[in-house]
Amino acid sequence: MGVVELLTRSTRGRCVPGTPGPGIDVSVFGRRRGFWTCTRGGASRSELEECASQDAALKRDLDELFARTLPHQVETLSRRVIIMQRHVESACGGYVPRRPDAAELAGWSEEGAPPEKVQVANWYRDFVRRKIGDRLRAAVTEPAVLAALNYLEQQPPRPRRPRRFTDAEQTSRRVLIMQRHVESACGGYVPRANDTAKLAGWSEEGARPQKVLVGFWYRDFVRRKIGDRLRAAVTEPAVLAALNYLEQQPPRPERHRRARLA
């Protein structure tokens, strides 16, 4: 099967017109838009890839078309794969990048280019999802490129970083205020969803008393496990004691609803 025939073959019972010349724009290979971006009247990328996934001969012809018409993309991808391998080995501890990782890499845009900021995680995710490594492996014979492809495939992704607690000071102050409120005004019961109270110093240190939806705040505090994150971020004994106190208190008993008169 020739290239023209494979680009005009039928998919889903209908003819998909297209030619490898003006119909198929293969110059955008390696960009976010995909392997095959077609002009009006051409076969769509999804239709071509669907055919290739079901037909080994079609996949082979597409690989040959890729290797024959895009030598500069093969060279660029080979250089970037080797750069990524060195970056993973030297700066990432053997882990492939995870979003939103970025890095300053030299020679990325072209050979000998100065260091520039590269969104390595987005590039590698696109590289894996679109299986560019398989097409590149079929188009190159350089041992260094093949070794880099094998290395990247075997490395695990970077472990997720724990979320930083950015408002530990404010949350600590509110936990102390909530502890005093539960002890003095609630009889040792933590509030329910609709409970409100007038509390001083809630929005900021030294602020005047204001109405606070303490029930909704505490429900969100528990559901999002903010107490565990706060416990790992602070060392003040008063805050830790307040957290332990609130965790041990039961919720306020439900109020009986008034019976409606008929």
Backbone as CSV, one residue per row, in Angstrom:
resi,resn,N_x,N_y,N_z,CA_x,CA_y,CA_z,C_x,C_y,C_z
1,MET,0.852,-1.195,0.000,0.000,0.000,0.000,0.885,1.242,0.000
2,GLY,0.606,2.157,-0.905,1.383,3.382,-0.979,0.882,4.422,0.000
3,VAL,1.656,5.510,0.093,1.290,6.567,1.027,-0.022,7.219,0.637
4,VAL,-0.221,7.464,-0.686,-1.457,8.101,-1.135,-2.647,7.206,-0.821
5,GLU,-2.491,5.872,-1.044,-3.604,4.968,-0.780,-3.924,4.926,0.718
6,LEU,-2.892,4.910,1.571,-3.169,4.795,2.990,-3.819,6.062,3.537
7,LEU,-3.579,7.207,2.886,-4.201,8.444,3.347,-5.590,8.646,2.754
8,THR,-6.002,7.790,1.806,-7.332,7.917,1.211,-8.192,6.702,1.479
9,ARG,-7.710,5.813,2.358,-8.481,4.600,2.586,-9.738,4.928,3.398
10,SER,-10.663,3.988,3.420,-11.958,4.219,4.068,-11.860,3.962,5.567
11,THR,-12.522,4.827,6.354,-12.669,4.607,7.788,-14.120,4.782,8.143
12,ARG,-14.621,3.852,8.974,-16.021,3.855,9.397,-16.976,3.836,8.206
13,GLY,-16.606,3.128,7.140,-17.481,2.970,5.996,-17.565,4.166,5.078
14,ARG,-16.718,5.182,5.287,-16.762,6.344,4.387,-15.358,6.681,3.937
15,CYS,-15.259,7.338,2.796,-13.961,7.675,2.224,-13.413,8.927,2.896
16,VAL,-12.131,8.881,3.254,-11.461,10.024,3.865,-10.465,10.566,2.851
17,PRO,-10.773,11.681,2.179,-9.846,12.195,1.176,-8.606,12.800,1.820
18,GLY,-7.508,12.823,1.088,-6.287,13.438,1.603,-5.080,12.995,0.814
19,THR,-4.078,13.807,0.779,-2.824,13.482,0.112,-1.683,13.881,1.024
20,PRO,-0.501,13.269,0.863,0.617,13.640,1.727,1.219,14.986,1.398
21,GLY,0.743,15.639,0.340,1.291,16.935,-0.022,0.509,18.054,0.614
22,PRO,-0.282,18.829,-0.170,-1.010,19.950,0.410,-2.131,19.547,1.345
23,GLY,-2.607,18.306,1.268,-3.699,17.901,2.135,-3.283,17.675,3.567
24,ILE,-2.073,17.175,3.787,-1.600,16.850,5.130,-0.429,17.753,5.462
25,ASP,-0.575,18.516,6.532,0.496,19.400,6.976,1.311,18.670,8.035
26,VAL,2.400,18.017,7.625,3.215,17.253,8.561,4.316,18.104,9.166
27,SER,4.393,19.376,8.835,5.461,20.215,9.369,5.261,20.556,10.831
28,VAL,4.091,20.258,11.379,3.825,20.600,12.773,4.036,19.405,13.680
29,PHE,4.711,18.392,13.206,4.961,17.226,14.038,5.741,17.635,15.283
30,GLY,5.342,17.106,16.420,6.024,17.414,17.662,5.414,18.574,18.415
31,ARG,4.475,19.285,17.827,3.804,20.366,18.529,2.538,19.846,19.187
32,ARG,1.852,20.734,19.916,0.699,20.308,20.693,-0.458,19.852,19.817
33,ARG,-0.496,20.337,18.555,-1.651,20.010,17.729,-1.635,18.563,17.239
34,GLY,-0.515,17.875,17.338,-0.527,16.461,17.010,0.340,16.107,15.829
35,PHE,0.392,14.804,15.550,1.218,14.312,14.462,0.743,14.821,13.107
36,TRP,-0.558,14.727,12.895,-1.074,15.008,11.559,-2.135,16.096,11.664
37,THR,-1.795,17.301,11.226,-2.753,18.401,11.190,-3.119,18.648,9.734
38,CYS,-4.405,18.508,9.404,-4.827,18.496,8.009,-5.576,19.777,7.659
39,THR,-5.436,20.162,6.403,-6.190,21.302,5.894,-7.573,20.830,5.473
40,ARG,-8.372,21.757,4.943,-9.734,21.429,4.547,-9.717,20.314,3.492
41,GLY,-10.524,19.298,3.699,-10.607,18.195,2.752,-9.641,17.079,3.044
42,GLY,-8.728,17.233,4.025,-7.768,16.187,4.331,-8.272,15.250,5.400
43,ALA,-7.605,14.120,5.542,-7.961,13.165,6.580,-7.563,13.715,7.939
44,SER,-8.399,13.504,8.944,-8.101,14.025,10.274,-7.059,13.151,10.953
45,ARG,-6.363,13.736,11.931,-5.327,13.001,12.652,-5.915,11.810,13.397
46,SER,-7.084,12.001,14.036,-7.679,10.910,14.803,-8.056,9.736,13.899
47,GLU,-8.533,10.029,12.684,-8.898,8.951,11.754,-7.662,8.191,11.300
48,LEU,-6.570,8.917,11.030,-5.349,8.237,10.617,-4.788,7.376,11.743
49,GLU,-4.760,7.900,12.956,-4.216,7.134,14.065,-5.102,5.949,14.419
50,GLU,-6.429,6.096,14.231,-7.318,4.963,14.474,-7.064,3.848,13.478
51,CYS,-6.862,4.225,12.222,-6.538,3.219,11.211,-5.207,2.548,11.541
52,ALA,-4.217,3.350,11.946,-2.896,2.809,12.228,-2.914,1.859,13.414
53,SER,-3.785,2.103,14.381,-3.847,1.218,15.542,-4.444,-0.140,15.190
54,GLN,-5.190,-0.222,14.085,-5.834,-1.466,13.691,-5.145,-2.147,12.519
55,ASP,-4.187,-1.480,11.933,-3.548,-2.024,10.729,-2.047,-1.833,10.860
56,ALA,-1.287,-2.936,10.996,0.162,-2.850,11.169,0.833,-2.274,9.931
57,ALA,0.314,-2.621,8.730,0.918,-2.107,7.499,0.742,-0.597,7.400
58,LEU,-0.428,-0.113,7.800,-0.666,1.333,7.784,0.258,2.041,8.766
59,LYS,0.450,1.475,9.944,1.347,2.074,10.922,2.776,2.117,10.377
60,ARG,3.185,1.051,9.694,4.531,1.028,9.120,4.693,2.094,8.051
61,ASP,3.667,2.270,7.223,3.743,3.298,6.182,3.781,4.701,6.792
62,LEU,3.019,4.928,7.856,3.060,6.234,8.511,4.424,6.493,9.144
63,ASP,5.016,5.452,9.728,6.357,5.611,10.283,7.371,5.937,9.197
64,GLU,7.230,5.286,8.036,8.139,5.580,6.932,7.943,7.005,6.427
65,LEU,6.681,7.445,6.366,6.413,8.818,5.944,7.003,9.811,6.936
66,PHE,6.893,9.510,8.201,7.480,10.367,9.223,8.994,10.458,9.066
67,ALA,9.649,9.313,8.899,11.104,9.309,8.795,11.587,9.958,7.503
68,ARG,10.778,9.873,6.429,11.227,10.383,5.141,10.974,11.876,4.983
69,THR,9.891,12.379,5.549,9.523,13.772,5.315,9.907,14.715,6.445
70,LEU,10.310,14.180,7.604,10.600,15.040,8.737,11.991,14.770,9.319
71,PRO,13.048,14.874,8.532,14.377,14.593,9.099,14.786,15.605,10.151
72,HIS,14.378,16.877,10.015,14.765,17.874,11.010,14.035,17.662,12.322
73,GLN,12.768,17.149,12.290,12.087,16.833,13.526,12.727,15.639,14.233
74,VAL,13.189,14.661,13.451,13.873,13.519,14.048,15.140,13.973,14.745
75,GLU,15.884,14.848,14.114,17.111,15.358,14.723,16.810,16.149,15.995
76,THR,15.772,17.007,15.949,15.417,17.802,17.128,14.950,16.917,18.271
77,LEU,14.097,15.947,17.964,13.605,15.060,19.008,14.727,14.223,19.610
78,SER,15.641,13.773,18.770,16.765,12.978,19.277,17.611,13.808,20.233
79,ARG,17.879,15.066,19.859,18.672,15.928,20.744,17.941,16.177,22.054
80,ARG,16.644,16.403,21.997,15.899,16.693,23.222,15.770,15.472,24.120
81,VAL,15.668,14.302,23.534,15.597,13.086,24.347,16.896,12.888,25.119
82,ILE,18.024,13.143,24.471,19.316,13.014,25.149,19.460,14.073,26.235
83,ILE,19.012,15.304,25.958,19.052,16.363,26.982,18.164,15.989,28.166
84,MET,16.989,15.444,27.895,16.095,15.047,28.970,16.695,13.925,29.806
85,GLN,17.375,12.987,29.160,18.019,11.911,29.913,19.065,12.465,30.877
86,ARG,19.906,13.396,30.383,20.926,13.979,31.252,20.282,14.769,32.395
87,HIS,19.193,15.475,32.094,18.510,16.259,33.131,17.917,15.352,34.200
88,VAL,17.305,14.243,33.793,16.696,13.320,34.760,17.770,12.676,35.629
89,GLU,18.907,12.337,35.026,19.985,11.699,35.786,20.640,12.654,36.778
90,SER,20.927,13.886,36.330,21.740,14.793,37.136,20.931,15.654,38.094
91,ALA,19.734,16.068,37.697,18.987,17.046,38.492,17.713,16.511,39.107
92,CYS,17.230,15.357,38.689,15.937,14.859,39.155,16.045,13.576,39.973
93,GLY,17.256,13.111,40.226,17.418,11.908,41.020,16.862,10.658,40.389
94,GLY,16.795,10.620,39.064,16.284,9.446,38.381,14.779,9.428,38.196
95,TYR,14.095,10.532,38.523,12.649,10.619,38.331,12.337,11.472,37.113
96,VAL,11.403,11.029,36.268,10.955,11.855,35.149,10.068,12.964,35.712
97,PRO,10.008,14.110,35.034,9.307,15.267,35.601,7.803,15.067,35.664
98,ARG,7.205,15.809,36.588,5.760,15.832,36.777,5.304,17.290,36.752
99,ARG,4.114,17.538,36.233,3.605,18.908,36.182,3.569,19.520,37.572
100,PRO,3.949,20.804,37.708,4.328,21.787,36.686,5.825,22.016,36.608
101,ASP,6.630,20.959,36.562,8.086,21.097,36.594,8.606,21.844,35.373
102,ALA,9.606,22.683,35.593,10.301,23.409,34.526,11.792,23.377,34.838
103,ALA,12.629,23.635,33.834,14.076,23.585,34.033,14.752,24.468,33.002
104,GLU,15.938,24.958,33.354,16.784,25.729,32.436,17.699,24.747,31.708
105,LEU,17.479,24.573,30.413,18.226,23.587,29.639,18.907,24.260,28.457
106,ALA,20.156,23.895,28.240,20.915,24.423,27.103,20.740,23.513,25.895
107,GLY,20.712,24.116,24.699,20.617,23.354,23.465,19.245,22.795,23.175
108,TRP,18.218,23.309,23.835,16.881,22.749,23.631,16.274,23.187,22.302
109,SER,16.264,24.476,22.033,15.639,24.969,20.797,16.470,24.627,19.568
110,GLU,17.787,24.686,19.711,18.685,24.319,18.614,20.040,23.961,19.196
111,GLU,20.872,23.350,18.379,22.195,22.919,18.821,23.026,24.126,19.246
112,GLY,23.585,24.075,20.452,24.430,25.154,20.938,23.682,26.343,21.483
113,ALA,22.360,26.268,21.614,21.580,27.396,22.134,21.871,27.595,23.624
114,PRO,21.814,28.849,24.105,22.047,29.101,25.538,20.915,28.511,26.376
115,PRO,21.141,28.367,27.692,20.085,27.827,28.553,18.805,28.656,28.488
116,GLU,17.682,27.983,28.442,16.373,28.634,28.401,15.397,27.831,29.251
117,LYS,14.356,28.510,29.713,13.360,27.833,30.543,12.483,26.939,29.677
118,VAL,12.390,25.672,30.067,11.633,24.681,29.307,10.615,24.039,30.245
119,GLN,9.377,23.932,29.781,8.339,23.232,30.528,8.514,21.731,30.306
120,VAL,9.487,21.157,31.021,9.877,19.770,30.762,8.745,18.800,31.069
121,ALA,7.928,19.089,32.071,6.843,18.175,32.414,5.791,18.127,31.312
122,ASN,5.404,19.285,30.795,4.421,19.308,29.706,4.972,18.629,28.464
123,TRP,6.253,18.870,28.166,6.859,18.249,26.979,6.886,16.737,27.133
124,TYR,7.289,16.241,28.296,7.412,14.795,28.473,6.042,14.127,28.502
125,ARG,5.043,14.791,29.106,3.703,14.217,29.108,3.178,14.082,27.688
126,ASP,3.389,15.105,26.863,2.968,15.052,25.464,3.751,13.976,24.712
127,PHE,5.033,13.860,25.022,5.903,12.860,24.388,5.391,11.449,24.658
128,VAL,4.918,11.202,25.894,4.455,9.869,26.265,3.058,9.609,25.733
129,ARG,2.147,10.565,25.888,0.759,10.343,25.491,0.619,10.092,23.995
130,ARG,1.429,10.773,23.210,1.315,10.632,21.752,2.251,9.577,21.200
131,LYS,2.944,8.863,22.101,3.808,7.739,21.720,4.846,8.159,20.695
132,ILE,5.423,9.331,20.901,6.451,9.814,19.981,7.698,8.945,20.079
133,GLY,7.955,8.383,21.273,9.122,7.539,21.433,9.105,6.337,20.509
134,ASP,7.932,5.734,20.291,7.846,4.575,19.390,8.175,4.975,17.956
135,ARG,7.666,6.107,17.512,7.956,6.562,16.148,9.418,6.960,16.009
136,LEU,9.962,7.567,17.052,11.371,7.958,16.988,12.270,6.738,16.991
137,ARG,11.915,5.728,17.755,12.719,4.502,17.787,12.742,3.818,16.419
138,ALA,11.635,3.928,15.680,11.585,3.319,14.347,12.336,4.137,13.310
139,ALA,12.683,5.394,13.632,13.298,6.268,12.629,14.786,6.480,12.844
140,VAL,15.328,6.108,13.996,16.741,6.372,14.279,17.463,5.065,14.574
141,THR,18.787,5.117,14.433,19.630,3.954,14.745,20.771,4.323,15.688
142,GLU,20.835,5.576,16.133,21.929,5.997,17.005,21.796,5.309,18.363
143,PRO,22.846,4.655,18.832,22.762,3.972,20.138,22.456,4.924,21.289
144,ALA,22.983,6.160,21.241,22.753,7.091,22.340,21.278,7.463,22.448
145,VAL,20.616,7.666,21.309,19.194,8.016,21.331,18.355,6.843,21.813
146,LEU,18.652,5.647,21.326,17.901,4.469,21.749,18.099,4.188,23.237
147,ALA,19.333,4.375,23.716,19.591,4.177,25.143,18.838,5.207,25.984
148,ALA,18.766,6.463,25.504,18.036,7.501,26.227,16.542,7.195,26.266
149,LEU,15.983,6.697,25.161,14.572,6.321,25.141,14.293,5.202,26.138
150,ASN,15.157,4.184,26.145,14.965,3.068,27.084,15.086,3.540,28.530
151,TYR,16.024,4.443,28.776,16.216,4.945,30.142,14.982,5.704,30.624
152,LEU,14.451,6.601,29.787,13.293,7.399,30.201,12.061,6.528,30.418
153,GLU,11.918,5.472,29.637,10.755,4.601,29.793,10.792,3.837,31.116
154,GLN,11.989,3.594,31.639,12.118,2.785,32.857,12.054,3.609,34.140
155,GLN,12.151,4.945,34.033,12.189,5.766,35.235,10.782,6.087,35.736
156,PRO,10.569,6.084,37.041,9.247,6.432,37.596,9.063,7.939,37.622
157,PRO,7.827,8.413,37.698,7.589,9.863,37.817,8.003,10.372,39.187
158,ARG,8.304,11.670,39.241,8.687,12.295,40.505,7.553,12.175,41.513
159,PRO,7.871,11.843,42.772,6.813,11.804,43.793,6.164,13.179,43.951
160,ARG,4.898,13.162,44.259,4.170,14.418,44.436,4.681,15.148,45.675
161,ARG,4.840,16.449,45.543,5.276,17.259,46.680,4.091,17.520,47.608
162,PRO,4.311,17.501,48.917,3.212,17.845,49.834,2.819,19.304,49.684
163,ARG,1.539,19.560,49.804,1.035,20.929,49.657,1.540,21.788,50.806
164,ARG,2.028,22.977,50.465,2.529,23.882,51.493,1.363,24.530,52.246
165,PHE,1.561,24.691,53.543,0.547,25.351,54.355,0.891,26.831,54.392
166,THR,0.157,27.631,53.624,0.522,29.037,53.433,-0.090,29.967,54.476
167,ASP,-1.120,29.526,55.188,-1.784,30.409,56.161,-1.777,29.790,57.549
168,ALA,-0.626,29.263,57.965,-0.529,28.602,59.262,-0.778,29.583,60.403
169,GLU,-0.296,30.815,60.270,-0.460,31.789,61.353,-1.936,32.126,61.564
170,GLN,-2.660,32.401,60.482,-4.078,32.743,60.612,-4.889,31.559,61.123
171,THR,-4.622,30.364,60.598,-5.374,29.194,61.039,-5.083,28.869,62.499
172,SER,-3.838,29.069,62.936,-3.503,28.830,64.345,-4.289,29.773,65.245
173,ARG,-4.383,31.050,64.854,-5.140,32.003,65.658,-6.611,31.608,65.736
174,ARG,-7.178,31.161,64.636,-8.589,30.797,64.626,-8.850,29.524,65.424
175,VAL,-7.895,28.599,65.409,-8.063,27.386,66.210,-8.095,27.729,67.693
176,LEU,-7.234,28.639,68.126,-7.242,29.060,69.529,-8.545,29.774,69.892
177,ILE,-9.029,30.624,68.980,-10.304,31.315,69.220,-11.445,30.304,69.298
178,MET,-11.420,29.305,68.394,-12.476,28.305,68.399,-12.440,27.469,69.678
179,GLN,-11.241,27.156,70.168,-11.152,26.407,71.408,-11.788,27.184,72.566
180,ARG,-11.469,28.472,72.670,-12.043,29.282,73.755,-13.561,29.397,73.608
181,HIS,-14.025,29.524,72.364,-15.472,29.633,72.128,-16.185,28.352,72.513
182,VAL,-15.626,27.195,72.168,-16.253,25.916,72.504,-16.284,25.715,74.016
183,GLU,-15.204,26.094,74.688,-15.141,25.920,76.143,-16.121,26.839,76.885
184,SER,-16.178,28.128,76.465,-16.922,29.118,77.236,-18.384,29.262,76.827
185,ALA,-18.690,29.109,75.552,-20.039,29.416,75.062,-20.804,28.210,74.556
186,CYS,-20.137,27.094,74.329,-20.813,25.945,73.711,-20.900,24.736,74.641
187,GLY,-20.440,24.884,75.869,-20.532,23.763,76.806,-19.696,22.569,76.423
188,GLY,-18.616,22.793,75.682,-17.746,21.677,75.284,-18.163,20.972,74.016
189,TYR,-19.155,21.504,73.286,-19.593,20.902,72.024,-19.071,21.729,70.858
190,VAL,-18.561,21.057,69.822,-18.146,21.777,68.620,-19.400,22.137,67.832
191,PRO,-19.358,23.229,67.048,-20.583,23.723,66.392,-21.027,22.849,65.232
192,ARG,-22.311,22.961,64.937,-22.877,22.327,63.737,-22.926,23.331,62.598
193,ALA,-23.410,22.863,61.436,-23.231,23.619,60.194,-23.816,25.020,60.241
194,ASN,-24.996,25.208,60.817,-25.668,26.509,60.753,-25.329,27.431,61.924
195,ASP,-24.459,27.008,62.818,-24.156,27.806,64.001,-23.311,29.025,63.643
196,THR,-23.590,30.131,64.300,-22.822,31.357,64.132,-22.448,31.901,65.502
197,ALA,-21.487,32.824,65.511,-21.063,33.435,66.771,-20.347,34.735,66.465
198,LYS,-20.333,35.648,67.445,-19.586,36.895,67.320,-18.244,36.704,68.011
199,LEU,-17.175,36.742,67.220,-15.839,36.449,67.729,-14.897,37.604,67.416
200,ALA,-14.059,37.964,68.373,-13.064,39.023,68.190,-11.758,38.419,67.680
201,GLY,-11.066,39.159,66.825,-9.767,38.726,66.319,-9.830,37.646,65.268
202,TRP,-11.000,37.445,64.636,-11.132,36.356,63.667,-10.472,36.698,62.336
203,SER,-10.789,37.852,61.799,-10.232,38.213,60.482,-8.758,38.582,60.580
204,GLU,-8.352,39.227,61.669,-6.956,39.591,61.891,-6.740,39.833,63.382
205,GLU,-5.481,39.884,63.777,-5.152,40.070,65.181,-5.685,41.420,65.673
206,GLY,-6.435,41.406,66.784,-6.970,42.624,67.364,-8.217,43.154,66.711
207,ALA,-8.810,42.421,65.765,-10.024,42.889,65.092,-11.209,42.864,66.050
208,ARG,-12.193,43.738,65.799,-13.386,43.832,66.633,-14.272,42.601,66.428
209,PRO,-15.160,42.318,67.389,-16.062,41.174,67.234,-16.883,41.271,65.952
210,GLN,-16.997,40.172,65.266,-17.761,40.111,64.025,-18.475,38.775,63.958
211,LYS,-19.545,38.739,63.159,-20.319,37.511,63.011,-19.539,36.510,62.156
212,VAL,-19.368,35.304,62.674,-18.597,34.268,61.993,-19.465,33.024,61.858
213,LEU,-19.456,32.425,60.703,-20.161,31.158,60.476,-19.282,30.025,60.996
214,VAL,-19.257,29.875,62.305,-18.339,28.926,62.924,-18.662,27.490,62.531
215,GLY,-19.947,27.174,62.314,-20.313,25.814,61.935,-19.749,25.425,60.586
216,PHE,-19.904,26.296,59.601,-19.375,26.004,58.263,-17.848,25.983,58.275
217,TRP,-17.246,26.909,59.043,-15.780,26.929,59.103,-15.245,25.625,59.696
218,TYR,-15.852,25.153,60.774,-15.333,23.943,61.410,-15.608,22.708,60.557
219,ARG,-16.748,22.679,59.880,-17.026,21.543,58.989,-15.997,21.463,57.881
220,ASP,-15.658,22.607,57.274,-14.641,22.635,56.232,-13.271,22.275,56.808
221,PHE,-13.002,22.728,58.017,-11.742,22.428,58.693,-11.559,20.921,58.861
222,VAL,-12.634,20.227,59.194,-12.559,18.780,59.409,-12.518,18.030,58.087
223,ARG,-13.388,18.397,57.148,-13.476,17.654,55.892,-12.187,17.724,55.088
224,ARG,-11.529,18.886,55.086,-10.298,19.046,54.316,-9.055,18.657,55.104
225,LYS,-9.255,18.138,56.305,-8.149,17.658,57.151,-7.086,18.736,57.343
226,ILE,-7.553,19.963,57.562,-6.626,21.070,57.763,-5.875,20.908,59.081
227,GLY,-6.503,20.250,60.057,-5.840,20.042,61.324,-4.571,19.223,61.196
228,ASP,-4.594,18.182,60.358,-3.389,17.366,60.165,-2.271,18.176,59.525
229,ARG,-2.623,18.995,58.541,-1.601,19.813,57.888,-1.058,20.874,58.837
230,LEU,-1.951,21.439,59.669,-1.497,22.452,60.612,-0.597,21.837,61.683
231,ARG,-0.926,20.636,62.127,-0.117,19.964,63.140,1.300,19.703,62.626
232,ALA,1.421,19.429,61.322,2.747,19.190,60.753,3.520,20.478,60.495
233,ALA,2.826,21.637,60.523,3.479,22.899,60.179,3.832,23.752,61.377
234,VAL,3.251,23.491,62.549,3.494,24.343,63.719,4.064,23.512,64.855
235,THR,4.683,24.221,65.805,5.248,23.560,66.987,4.776,24.206,68.283
236,GLU,3.909,25.194,68.222,3.448,25.881,69.429,2.585,24.936,70.268
237,PRO,2.917,24.772,71.546,2.127,23.848,72.392,0.655,24.249,72.509
238,ALA,0.369,25.570,72.555,-1.026,26.004,72.700,-1.860,25.596,71.495
239,VAL,-1.287,25.729,70.288,-2.026,25.361,69.081,-2.232,23.857,69.023
240,LEU,-1.211,23.082,69.350,-1.345,21.626,69.334,-2.356,21.156,70.371
241,ALA,-2.361,21.805,71.546,-3.340,21.438,72.573,-4.748,21.780,72.120
242,ALA,-4.916,22.923,71.435,-6.243,23.299,70.938,-6.732,22.315,69.882
243,LEU,-5.840,21.857,69.004,-6.228,20.867,67.995,-6.682,19.578,68.655
244,ASN,-5.917,19.118,69.633,-6.302,17.883,70.332,-7.635,18.055,71.055
245,TYR,-7.859,19.214,71.639,-9.112,19.460,72.356,-10.308,19.405,71.415
246,LEU,-10.212,20.099,70.261,-11.335,20.143,69.320,-11.624,18.757,68.740
247,GLU,-10.588,17.967,68.523,-10.809,16.637,67.963,-11.558,15.724,68.937
248,GLN,-11.408,15.972,70.232,-12.017,15.100,71.232,-13.442,15.500,71.606
249,GLN,-13.853,16.706,71.206,-15.184,17.168,71.610,-16.261,16.662,70.660
250,PRO,-17.418,16.302,71.187,-18.525,15.850,70.331,-19.248,17.046,69.715
251,PRO,-19.986,16.817,68.628,-20.771,17.915,68.047,-21.964,18.271,68.922
252,ARG,-22.424,19.499,68.782,-23.583,19.964,69.538,-24.800,19.090,69.240
253,PRO,-25.574,18.727,70.273,-26.801,17.952,70.005,-27.751,18.728,69.097
254,GLU,-28.436,18.015,68.248,-29.369,18.664,67.318,-30.547,19.245,68.093
255,ARG,-30.962,20.422,67.656,-32.133,21.053,68.277,-33.410,20.418,67.737
256,HIS,-34.428,20.301,68.600,-35.691,19.748,68.147,-36.433,20.786,67.323
257,ARG,-36.942,20.345,66.179,-37.712,21.248,65.323,-39.086,21.495,65.909
258,ARG,-39.503,22.742,65.779,-40.837,23.085,66.264,-41.912,22.481,65.396
259,ALA,-42.926,21.949,66.035,-44.035,21.375,65.270,-44.870,22.488,64.661
260,ARG,-45.171,22.359,63.399,-45.977,23.363,62.720,-47.448,23.230,63.088
261,LEU,-48.084,24.359,63.328,-49.508,24.337,63.642,-50.315,24.125,62.384
262,ALA,-51.332,23.306,62.470,-52.152,23.017,61.282,-52.987,24.235,60.927
